[in-house]
Each structure stands twice: as structure tokens, then as C-alpha cells.
Amino acid sequence: MTLEQKIGQFFFPAVFINDTEENIQEMELLIQNHNIGGLTFFHSRASAATNYETKKKVILNDDSCQRLRELITRYQKCAPTPLLMSIDAEWGLAMRVEKTPQYPYAITLGALPISQSHLVYEVGKQIGLDLKSVGIQYNLAPLADINNNPNNPVIGYRSFGEEKEKVSDFAIEYVKGMNDAGVLGCLKHFPGHGNTNVDSHLGLPILEENLEQLLQNELVPFIKGIDAKVDSIMIGHLAVPALNDGKNTSATLSKPIIETLLRKQLGYDGLIISDALNMKSVSDLYSKKGQLEWEAFNAGNDVLCFAINVAEGIQEILKNASEERIDESFNRLWKAKQKAGILNPDSSLNPILNGDFDFETTSKLNYKIAENCITTLRDNQNTNTVFEAQRANKLAKISLYKNTDNLFFKNVSTVLPSSEFSYEMGNDLAIAELGNDIAEFDTILISLFVPKAKPLNKFDIEEKVLEFLEKIFTTKKCILYVFGNPYALQVIPNLKAALGIVQVYQDFPEFQKVAANQLLSNAPCQGTLPVMITDL
């Protein structure tokens, strides 16, 4: 290849599964004309980071997966050099694609005992097999961020938690599983996005820690990943002035952070990929097209993810970079492509166009995870309390944000039939009536299906629902099962007055069934909270 063709390999522009034919043809030309190295798939132009800016409604498409397979086939066909296909699939293809297997969030896996780390490996392996079947060889996951800031708007449930050893071990297990399925992994977001309170899609988070503090905590999972020879590391859009001569420059654009710290001090010689270059923390820094791409490459990134100005960026790198520096990055990327098996002339780059996913294996795995991660936060004889109340006709069940037809209630009611009530979002009259409905009951089994995984607007739990809970915790014997992000516990008032609390993490059918079995059988819960929750 010419130097210009080698530089083209560093660019991984975004492609959108539900794009127009015109957009697809434009991307085909870009691939053909510039020898692009890979692509990063998103659902649609209204999803992913772009949705933060446009607020466009994401239109769901049940045919997205088949369309993804067809697009991968089409893009590989027009590529001068085999493309390394990538995607964010932290909890499976379902993160981006409808009707595909979904696995638990990292924070749920973080509740598993260390002795069950093989389940994290299995999640990585199954995700890898799912990706491989659609023609994707590179997963931009998992997070190696230690989430030690409960107000973090963008990491939170995507992290394995706040214990550095567990985050390290589980991230490595996840990558090993993917590797054994033939898919590359990526630890992100170096040097650690956990202790931030700004969403880097929108602004630039600033870490105030010095190197010594980072080495004690945030950097530990990355150091262990380097020892385990992880395929790649993604640099986060966050500033660490202590590592960058006091400047608030994004790590993605910082030679001291990438070249000095990651390459020289920590000894990493694997592939380094930037976080998406369309994110607001960096995208508006330079008015000249191609300048951002050059600055990111010059700082030490090998791969430029979600590069917008591909043609101009290639020319800027060609004009400014040394041949030696170009070859260093090219060789790292080439080595990754070799490991992914896409350079073998006998290997098939195309997905299985009409392949089926192994949903049964996914379900069994999710069930095992549920059995081992559900966490008792308070148990004042929860099981005995509900059985005694049911015998005295004093038990009622309330489902918040799901109707009473949920699997948790269905499974509990086979043994404990009782009056059931529900509240779904936006129904002012229903929440007002709920107090009257339960007046005659003294014991209330509550299933709270947390509406959102992100903390914005108190996880979308409405104020009137929080006020309702605050009141009944003091007037009734309440046993609360929380299906969702454990950080949601922090927004629920008067939790100390609840008789019992069980954290279930996900609302998957498997988790609802296991939660019901746990209550009915009075089984001990195996999980531990992966993050610190105050006021329990």
C-alpha cells in the first residue's frame, strides 16, 4: 500500500443500519476511494451520540438485524482491503439492534460473587458468537471504568462497579470470552471515566486526580488488561490536568496521556482507538476540516472512531506525520485484523444471511446470572411476613411502571394469591387512587420496575410515585423488589422505613422468575451490591 492507503486504514467512520440508499452509496464510495480500515455500526442517525444533539425520535425497525447482515455483506464487497467491522455491544447486539439477544448490564454482572466470574466469561463468549454471526469482529467493550461517582450521568450501569479488583477481573473475563469466540475486545475509557459528573457526549469531564491517585484506582483495570494482552484500549474524552501539564485537554488529544503514560510508562503496545470524534467534548475544537483527525492521530491514537472528515483527515495526516509513525499504527491495526481472521484469503467475511440466534442459551445464561446476583439489602423475615399477611387476607401487591401481568407477580401469585394493583407512567388519577385501594391491607409487596437506567430526572421515577412510596413505607409493612439500576435506590425517600428490600437489577423474564422463587422459598441471595448506596 501507499502511505495514503495505509492512513485510510486508520479511519472507522460511523455507519447507520437504518440509513437511506443514498447514504449507503456515499459510504461505499468513501470505502472504495480511501481504503477505509473499518466501520462502526449504529442503529440510526437519531440514535447513539447524535441523538443527544438532535433529539430526533428513534424509529424502531424489527428488520434491523437482517439489514445489518446485508449491509456488512455489501460494504465488504466494495472494500479494497477487508474491513474490521465494529460496534458497541456492551450488553449484546440488543444495545444497537432490535430482536437480538440481550445480556445483563455490567453493573448487574458486578453483583456476582468473584467465584462466579466464569459467568462473565460466558457473557463475553455468547456476545462474541452473536457478533460473529452477523459479520462483526470487533466489540468496543467492555468498560474498565470504576464507577465511584454515583452522579455519573453516562457510565453508571455500564460499569462493573466500584471495586477495582472486581472491575479488573470481570473486564478481563469478558474479553477472554469474546476472544474465544473469535471477536476482538476493547477496554474503555482510558484513563478512567468513572469519577466524572459530565457526559462527554455533551461536554468535557475533568478528573482532578494526580498520577499516584490514578495508579491506585482508575488505572488498575487498564494495567491488568495490559498484562493480559487485551486487544485494544479506547481513550476517553476527558481531561486530566495533572497528566497534561495542567491543561484541560481531552485525553484523546493528549500526547502525555497516550504516548507518555499509556505507551511508555504502562508499556502498552496494542491497538489504541479514540472515542467517537463526533462527541461535543472534541468535535467543535477545530474549524479546519481534518485538523481534529490529525490531532487525535498525532496524540497517539491508531484508530479514529466516528471520524467525520475522512478525506481531509487523511490528507492532514499524510502532510504532517512521519512514515515511521504511520507504519507503527498500521502494523498494530494489521496485527488486529490478522487476529480477527479477516486477512485469511479462505475466511468468509460475510455474515450468515439467514442465521438464527441461540436465544435458548442466552436465556439459560441470564437465568444463572439472576440466581447468583440478586441481592438482599434488608430482610426482616420477608417471606414469613408475606405468607402470614396472605393467610390473614392482609396482603396486597403493587406493580410500579409495569402492569400486574408481569412475571414476578404471576409466579408469586401461584402460591400467594392476593389483590393486585398497578401504576403506569403519567396516570395522575391512578397514583391518587392507589392509596385508597390498599387502605385495608397492612402488608404490601411492591415491584418497582425502574423506568430508565440513566440517572437523569431521577431515573424517570415521577415525584408523585416517590411521595407515595415515602408515605406507605411508614404506614404499611412494605417489601420492595427493585428491578433496575441499584443507584435508583438513592432517589427513593424514607427507604430506612421499608421492612424488606431486594435488589434485582434487570426486568428480564429470567430475573423476574428468580426473584419470585427467592421470595417464595426464602432462599438466601448470592449477590452483593457492586456500588455504595447511602441511606439504606
C-alpha positions in Angstrom: 0.0 0.0 0.0 1.0 3.6 -0.5 1.3 5.8 2.6 -2.1 7.4 1.8 -3.7 4.0 1.5 -2.2 2.9 4.9 -3.6 6.1 6.5 -7.0 5.3 5.2 -6.9 2.1 7.3 -6.9 4.2 10.5 -10.4 5.6 9.8 -13.5 3.9 11.2 -16.4 6.1 10.1 -19.9 5.6 11.6 -22.4 3.7 9.6 -26.1 3.5 10.4 -28.1 0.3 10.0 -31.3 2.1 9.1 -29.8 4.6 6.6 -31.1 5.7 3.2 -29.8 4.2 0.0 -28.2 7.5 -0.8 -26.2 7.4 2.4 -25.2 3.8 1.8 -23.9 4.6 -1.7 -21.9 7.5 -0.3 -20.3 5.2 2.3 -19.4 2.7 -0.5 -17.6 5.4 -2.4 -15.7 6.5 0.7 -14.6 2.9 1.4 -13.5 2.4 -2.2 -11.8 5.8 -2.7 -9.9 6.0 0.6 -9.1 2.3 1.6 -11.0 2.7 4.8 -9.9 0.3 7.6 -13.2 -0.4 9.3 -16.7 0.7 10.2 -18.5 1.3 13.4 -22.2 0.5 13.3 -25.0 2.4 15.0 -28.8 1.9 14.8 -29.8 5.1 13.1 -28.8 8.7 12.8 -31.3 9.5 15.6 -29.6 7.1 18.0 -26.2 6.9 19.7 -24.3 10.1 20.4 -26.1 12.1 17.7 -29.4 11.8 19.5 -28.1 13.9 22.3 -27.8 16.8 19.9 -30.8 16.3 17.6 -33.4 14.9 20.0 -34.8 13.0 17.0 -37.1 10.2 17.8 -35.5 6.8 17.2 -37.8 4.8 14.9 -37.6 1.1 15.7 -37.2 -1.5 12.9 -37.7 -5.2 13.5 -35.8 -5.9 10.4 -32.6 -4.1 11.6 -30.6 -7.3 12.1 -31.2 -8.6 8.6 -30.5 -5.2 7.3 -27.2 -5.2 9.3 -26.2 -8.5 7.8 -26.9 -7.3 4.2 -25.1 -4.0 4.8 -22.0 -5.8 6.1 -22.0 -8.1 3.0 -22.3 -5.1 0.7 -19.6 -3.0 2.4 -17.1 -5.9 2.5 -17.8 -6.5 -1.2 -16.8 -3.0 -2.2 -13.7 -2.7 0.2 -10.2 -2.8 -1.4 -9.0 -4.2 2.0 -11.1 -6.4 4.3 -12.9 -4.1 6.8 -12.8 -4.7 10.5 -16.4 -4.3 11.5 -17.0 -2.9 14.9 -20.0 -2.0 17.2 -20.8 -1.0 20.8 -22.4 -4.2 22.1 -21.7 -3.9 25.8 -24.8 -5.9 26.8 -25.1 -7.6 23.4 -26.3 -6.7 19.9 -29.5 -5.6 21.6 -27.7 -2.4 22.6 -28.0 -1.4 18.9 -30.2 -3.8 17.1 -33.8 -5.0 17.7 -34.8 -8.6 18.2 -31.3 -9.8 19.1 -30.1 -11.4 22.3 -29.7 -9.1 25.3 -27.4 -9.8 28.3 -27.4 -8.1 31.7 -25.8 -4.7 32.2 -22.2 -4.7 33.6 -23.5 -3.3 36.9 -25.7 -6.5 37.2 -22.7 -8.7 36.5 -20.8 -6.7 39.1 -23.2 -8.1 41.7 -22.0 -11.6 41.1 -19.6 -13.2 43.6 -16.0 -13.4 42.3 -16.4 -17.2 42.4 -18.9 -16.8 39.6 -16.6 -14.9 37.2 -17.0 -17.7 34.7 -20.5 -16.3 34.0 -18.9 -13.0 32.9 -16.7 -15.1 30.6 -19.8 -16.8 29.2 -21.5 -13.5 28.6 -18.4 -12.3 26.6 -18.4 -15.5 24.7 -22.1 -15.5 23.8 -21.9 -11.8 22.7 -18.9 -12.7 20.6 -20.7 -15.6 18.9 -23.7 -13.3 18.2 -21.5 -10.6 16.7 -19.5 -13.1 14.6 -22.8 -14.5 13.2 -23.7 -11.1 11.8 -20.2 -10.4 10.4 -18.8 -8.2 13.2 -15.3 -9.0 14.5 -14.6 -6.1 17.0 -16.7 -5.2 20.0 -16.0 -1.8 21.6 -16.5 -3.2 25.0 -16.3 -3.8 28.0 -15.9 -0.7 30.2 -12.9 -0.8 32.5 -14.2 2.3 34.3 -14.5 2.1 38.1 -17.8 3.9 38.8 -17.0 5.6 42.1 -19.3 8.6 41.4 -23.0 7.9 41.9 -23.9 11.0 40.0 -22.1 9.9 36.9 -24.5 10.7 34.0 -23.0 8.4 31.4 -21.1 5.4 33.0 -23.1 4.1 36.0 -24.9 0.9 35.0 -22.3 0.3 32.2 -19.5 -0.3 34.7 -18.9 -3.5 36.7 -18.9 -1.3 39.9 -16.6 0.5 42.2 -14.3 -2.3 43.4 -11.1 -2.1 41.3 -10.2 -5.8 41.6 -13.7 -7.0 40.6 -13.8 -4.5 37.7 -10.4 -5.6 36.6 -11.1 -9.4 36.8 -14.6 -9.2 35.2 -13.4 -6.9 32.3 -10.6 -9.4 31.5 -13.0 -12.4 31.7 -15.4 -10.7 29.4 -12.6 -10.1 26.8 -11.4 -13.6 27.1 -14.8 -14.9 26.4 -15.1 -12.7 23.2 -11.6 -13.7 22.1 -12.5 -17.4 22.4 -15.5 -16.7 20.1 -13.1 -15.0 17.6 -14.0 -11.4 18.4 -11.7 -8.6 19.5 -12.4 -6.6 22.7 -11.6 -3.1 23.9 -11.1 -1.7 27.4 -12.6 1.8 27.8 -12.4 4.7 28.6 -8.7 5.3 29.5 -7.6 6.7 31.9 -11.0 6.2 33.6 -14.4 7.8 33.1 -16.0 6.6 36.4 -15.3 9.5 38.7 -16.9 12.2 36.5 -20.2 14.1 36.6 -20.2 15.4 33.0 -21.4 13.4 30.0 -18.6 13.5 27.4 -21.1 13.3 24.6 -22.1 16.9 25.6 -19.1 18.4 27.4 -15.6 17.7 28.7 -15.3 15.9 32.1 -12.3 16.9 34.2 -10.6 14.4 36.5 -8.8 16.2 39.4 -6.7 13.2 40.5 -2.9 13.1 40.2 -0.9 10.1 38.7 -0.4 8.5 42.1 -4.1 8.5 42.9 -5.0 7.2 39.4 -2.4 4.4 39.7 -4.1 3.4 43.0 -7.6 3.2 41.5 -8.7 4.2 38.0 -5.7 2.8 36.1 -5.7 -0.6 37.9 -8.1 -2.4 35.4 -6.2 -1.0 32.4 -2.9 -2.1 33.9 -4.3 -5.6 34.5 -5.7 -5.6 31.0 -2.3 -4.7 29.6 -0.8 -7.6 31.5 -3.5 -9.8 29.9 -2.6 -8.5 26.5 -6.0 -7.0 25.8 -6.6 -6.4 22.1 -7.3 -2.6 22.3 -7.8 0.3 24.6 -10.2 3.2 23.9 -9.1 6.7 25.0 -11.9 8.7 26.7 -12.9 12.3 26.1 -11.9 13.5 29.5 -9.3 15.9 30.8 -6.7 15.1 33.4 -4.7 18.3 34.0 -2.2 16.6 36.4 -1.1 14.3 33.5 -1.1 17.0 30.9 1.0 20.0 32.1 -2.1 21.4 33.9 -4.1 21.8 30.7 -7.7 20.8 30.3 -7.1 19.0 27.0 -9.1 15.8 26.2 -7.1 12.6 26.8 -7.9 11.7 23.2 -5.8 14.7 22.0 -3.0 14.4 24.7 0.4 13.0 23.9 1.4 13.0 27.6 -1.6 10.7 28.4 -1.3 8.4 25.4 2.3 8.3 24.3 4.0 9.0 27.7 1.6 7.3 30.2 -0.1 4.5 28.2 2.7 3.6 25.8 5.9 4.3 27.7 5.1 4.1 31.4 2.5 1.4 31.3 4.1 -0.4 28.3 1.1 -0.9 26.1 1.8 -1.8 22.5 -1.7 -2.9 21.4 -4.2 -1.0 19.4 -5.4 2.4 20.7 -8.7 3.7 19.4 -10.2 7.1 20.1 -13.7 7.5 21.5 -16.1 8.8 18.9 -14.8 12.0 17.3 -18.3 13.4 16.8 -18.8 13.9 20.5 -19.2 17.5 21.6 -16.3 17.4 24.0 -13.9 17.5 21.0 -15.9 17.8 17.8 -16.1 21.6 17.7 -12.5 22.4 18.7 -11.1 23.0 15.2 -12.7 24.9 12.4 -10.4 23.4 9.8 -11.7 20.1 8.4 -9.3 17.2 9.1 -7.5 19.0 11.9 -9.2 17.1 14.7 -8.4 13.8 13.0 -4.7 14.8 12.7 -4.5 16.0 16.3 -6.0 12.7 17.5 -3.6 10.7 15.4 -0.7 12.8 16.5 -1.6 12.3 20.1 -1.1 8.6 19.7 -4.4 7.0 18.6 -4.1 4.3 15.9 -7.8 4.2 15.0 -10.1 7.2 14.6 -13.6 6.2 15.6 -16.6 8.0 14.1 -14.3 10.3 12.1 -16.4 12.8 10.3 -13.9 14.4 7.9 -12.3 11.3 6.4 -10.8 12.7 3.1 -9.5 15.8 4.8 -8.2 13.9 7.8 -6.2 11.5 5.6 -4.5 14.5 3.8 -3.7 16.2 7.1 -2.0 13.0 8.4 -0.2 12.5 5.1 1.1 16.0 5.2 2.2 16.1 8.9 3.0 12.5 10.0 6.3 10.7 9.6 6.4 7.4 7.6 7.7 5.7 10.8 4.7 6.8 12.8 2.3 5.8 10.1 3.8 2.4 9.9 3.6 1.9 13.7 -0.1 2.4 13.7 -0.6 0.5 10.5 1.2 -2.6 11.9 -0.8 -2.6 15.1 -4.1 -2.4 13.1 -2.9 -5.1 10.7 -2.0 -7.4 13.6 -5.5 -6.9 15.0 -7.0 -7.8 11.6 -4.9 -10.9 11.4 -6.1 -12.0 14.9 -9.7 -11.4 13.8 -9.0 -13.7 10.9 -10.2 -11.3 8.2 -7.0 -11.3 6.2 -7.0 -15.0 5.6 -8.0 -15.5 1.9 -10.0 -18.6 2.9 -12.0 -16.8 5.6 -15.6 -15.7 5.0 -16.1 -12.1 5.8 -19.8 -12.3 5.2 -22.4 -13.0 7.9 -24.8 -15.8 7.9 -27.6 -14.0 6.0 -30.5 -16.0 7.4 -28.9 -17.2 10.6 -30.8 -17.6 13.9 -29.5 -16.6 17.3 -29.3 -19.1 20.1 -31.9 -17.4 22.3 -32.3 -20.5 24.5 -28.6 -20.5 25.5 -28.9 -16.7 26.2 -32.0 -17.3 28.4 -30.3 -20.1 30.4 -27.2 -17.9 30.9 -29.4 -15.0 32.1 -31.2 -17.3 34.5 -27.9 -18.5 36.0 -26.8 -14.9 36.4 -30.0 -13.9 38.1 -29.7 -16.8 40.5 -26.3 -15.6 41.6 -26.6 -11.8 41.5 -29.9 -10.9 43.2 -29.1 -9.1 46.4 -30.9 -8.9 49.8 -30.5 -5.4 51.2 -32.9 -5.9 54.1 -34.6 -9.0 55.3 -37.0 -8.8 58.3 -38.4 -12.2 57.6 -39.7 -11.1 54.2 -41.1 -14.5 53.2 -42.8 -15.2 56.6 -44.3 -11.7 56.6 -46.0 -12.1 53.1 -47.2 -15.6 53.9 -48.7 -14.5 57.2 -50.4 -11.5 55.6 -51.8 -13.6 52.8 -53.3 -16.1 55.3 -55.0 -13.1 57.1 -56.2 -11.6 53.8 -54.0 -8.6 54.6 -51.5 -8.8 51.6 -51.7 -6.6 48.5 -49.3 -6.4 45.6 -48.4 -3.1 43.8 -46.5 -3.1 40.5 -45.0 0.3 39.6 -44.3 1.1 35.9 -45.5 -2.4 34.7 -49.0 -3.8 34.8 -50.0 -6.6 37.1 -49.5 -9.1 34.3 -45.7 -9.2 35.0 -43.9 -12.5 35.5 -42.8 -11.6 39.0 -46.5 -11.3 40.2 -47.6 -14.2 38.1 -45.0 -16.5 39.7 -45.6 -15.2 43.2 -49.4 -15.5 42.8 -49.3 -19.2 42.1 -48.6 -19.6 45.8 -49.6 -16.3 47.2 -52.8 -15.1 45.5 -53.9 -11.6 46.7 -55.3 -8.3 45.5 -53.0 -6.7 42.8 -52.7 -3.1 41.8 -50.5 -1.3 39.3 -49.4 2.2 38.3 -48.0 3.1 34.8 -46.4 6.3 33.9 -48.4 9.5 33.6 -51.6 8.4 35.2 -52.2 11.0 37.9 -55.6 9.6 38.9 -54.2 6.0 39.4 -51.5 7.0 41.8 -54.1 9.0 43.8 -56.4 6.1 43.9 -53.7 3.6 44.9 -53.7 4.9 48.5 -57.4 4.2 48.8 -57.1 0.8 47.1 -54.6 -0.5 49.7 -56.2 1.1 52.8 -57.5 -2.2 54.1 -54.2 -4.1 53.7 -51.3 -3.9 56.1 -48.6 -5.7 54.1 -47.6 -4.5 50.6 -45.3 -6.4 48.2 -44.0 -3.7 45.8 -42.3 -4.4 42.5 -40.6 -1.2 41.2 -39.6 -1.5 37.5 -37.2 1.5 37.3 -38.2 3.3 34.1 -34.7 4.3 32.9 -31.1 3.0 33.6 -29.6 6.5 33.5 -29.9 8.9 36.5 -31.3 11.9 34.6 -34.6 13.1 36.1 -34.3 10.5 39.0 -34.3 7.6 36.6 -37.7 9.0 35.3 -39.4 7.9 38.6 -42.1 10.6 39.0 -42.2 12.7 42.1 -45.7 11.6 42.9 -44.5 8.0 42.9 -41.6 8.8 45.3 -44.1 10.7 47.6 -46.4 7.7 47.5 -43.6 5.3 48.5 -42.3 7.6 51.2 -45.8 7.6 52.8 -46.6 3.9 52.6 -43.1 2.9 53.9 -44.2 4.4 57.3 -47.8 3.3 57.3 -47.6 -0.3 55.9 -45.3 -3.3 56.1 -43.6 -2.9 52.7 -41.3 -5.3 51.0 -39.7 -3.7 47.9 -38.2 -5.6 44.9 -36.3 -3.2 42.7 -35.9 -4.3 39.0 -33.3 -1.8 37.7 -30.2 0.2 38.3 -29.3 0.0 42.0 -28.4 3.7 42.0 -32.1 4.3 41.8 -32.3 3.4 45.5 -30.7 6.7 46.3 -33.6 8.7 45.0 -36.3 6.7 46.9 -37.1 8.6 50.1 -37.5 7.0 53.5 -36.0 3.7 52.4 -35.0 3.0 56.0 -38.6 2.6 56.9 -39.2 -0.2 54.4 -39.5 -3.6 56.1 -37.6 -5.5 53.3 -35.6 -4.6 50.2 -34.3 -6.9 47.5 -32.3 -5.6 44.5 -33.0 -7.5 41.3 -31.1 -5.3 38.7 -32.9 -6.4 35.5 -36.5 -6.8 34.4 -35.7 -9.7 32.1 -38.2 -12.6 32.4 -35.5 -14.8 33.9 -34.8 -12.2 36.7 -38.5 -11.8 37.5 -38.9 -15.6 37.8 -35.8 -16.0 40.0 -36.9 -13.1 42.2 -40.3 -14.8 42.7 -38.7 -18.1 43.5 -36.4 -16.4 46.0 -39.3 -14.8 47.8 -41.5 -17.9 47.9 -38.7 -20.3 49.0 -37.0 -17.8 51.4 -33.7 -18.6 49.6 -30.6 -16.7 50.5 -29.5 -14.2 47.9 -25.9 -14.7 46.5 -25.2 -11.2 45.1 -23.6 -8.2 46.7 -24.2 -4.5 45.8 -21.4 -3.5 43.3 -21.7 0.1 44.3 -22.1 2.0 47.6 -25.6 3.2 48.3 -26.2 5.6 51.1 -29.2 5.8 53.5 -30.2 2.2 53.2 
